[in-house]
Amino acid sequence: MQSKGYGNRLLEIAMDFCRKMNYNHVILWTVDICSEARHLYSKFGFELTETKENTEWADYKMTEEKWEVELE
């Protein structure tokens, strides 16, 4: 279901909600293999602020990523 715009629309709705609720900081987590999510987060102004190796969720190493944005 990629490339249908669903992720973009979902993040638009989520960010609108955060602004409506007067949140000033938003944090999202993903893993390095989710390149579409990483691209989308970057498009919405999020910056990668932390990484951490994870071997608990799968039988291979992956890197968790923390993405953050400040809202105005």
NUKEPA-750776 format. One record per residue (C-alpha): residue in one letter; x, y, z. Coordinates in nm, 2 decimals, decimal comma. Layout:
N
NODE   aa        x        y        z
NODE    a        X        Y        Z
...
This chain:
72
NODE   aa        x        y        z
NODE    m     0,00     0,00     0,00
NODE    q     0,30     0,23    -0,04
NODE    s     0,29     0,54    -0,27
NODE    k    -0,08     0,59    -0,22
NODE    g    -0,03     0,90     0,00
NODE    y    -0,18     0,74     0,31
NODE    g     0,13     0,79     0,53
NODE    n     0,15     1,15     0,42
NODE    r    -0,22     1,21     0,50
NODE    l    -0,19     1,03     0,84
NODE    l     0,11     1,24     0,94
NODE    e    -0,07     1,56     0,83
NODE    i    -0,37     1,47     1,05
NODE    a    -0,14     1,38     1,34
NODE    m     0,06     1,71     1,31
NODE    d    -0,26     1,91     1,29
NODE    f    -0,38     1,74     1,60
NODE    c    -0,06     1,82     1,78
NODE    r    -0,08     2,19     1,69
NODE    k    -0,44     2,20     1,79
NODE    m    -0,35     2,06     2,13
NODE    n    -0,07     2,31     2,16
NODE    y     0,21     2,05     2,17
NODE    n     0,54     2,21     2,12
NODE    h     0,75     1,90     2,07
NODE    v     0,68     1,57     1,89
NODE    i     0,89     1,25     1,90
NODE    l     0,86     0,96     1,66
NODE    w     1,05     0,63     1,65
NODE    t     1,12     0,41     1,36
NODE    v     1,39     0,17     1,24
NODE    d     1,65     0,22     0,98
NODE    i     1,50    -0,03     0,73
NODE    c     1,18     0,19     0,71
NODE    s     1,32     0,43     0,45
NODE    e     0,97     0,55     0,35
NODE    a     0,89     0,65     0,71
NODE    r     1,23     0,82     0,74
NODE    h     1,17     1,02     0,42
NODE    l     0,83     1,12     0,54
NODE    y     0,95     1,23     0,88
NODE    s     1,22     1,44     0,72
NODE    k     0,97     1,60     0,48
NODE    f     0,76     1,71     0,78
NODE    g     1,06     1,88     0,95
NODE    f     1,16     1,60     1,19
NODE    e     1,53     1,55     1,26
NODE    l     1,71     1,23     1,35
NODE    t     1,83     1,29     1,71
NODE    e     1,92     0,94     1,84
NODE    t     2,00     0,59     1,72
NODE    k     2,03     0,26     1,91
NODE    e     2,10    -0,09     1,79
NODE    n     1,82    -0,34     1,85
NODE    t     1,84    -0,72     1,83
NODE    e     1,52    -0,79     2,03
NODE    w     1,26    -0,75     1,77
NODE    a     1,40    -0,97     1,49
NODE    d     1,67    -1,23     1,43
NODE    y     1,89    -0,96     1,28
NODE    k     2,04    -0,63     1,39
NODE    m     1,84    -0,32     1,32
NODE    t     1,89     0,04     1,43
NODE    e     1,61     0,22     1,62
NODE    e     1,59     0,59     1,53
NODE    k     1,44     0,87     1,73
NODE    w     1,31     1,17     1,52
NODE    e     1,20     1,50     1,68
NODE    v     1,05     1,83     1,57
NODE    e     0,97     2,15     1,75
NODE    l     0,63     2,30     1,67
NODE    e     0,57     2,67     1,66
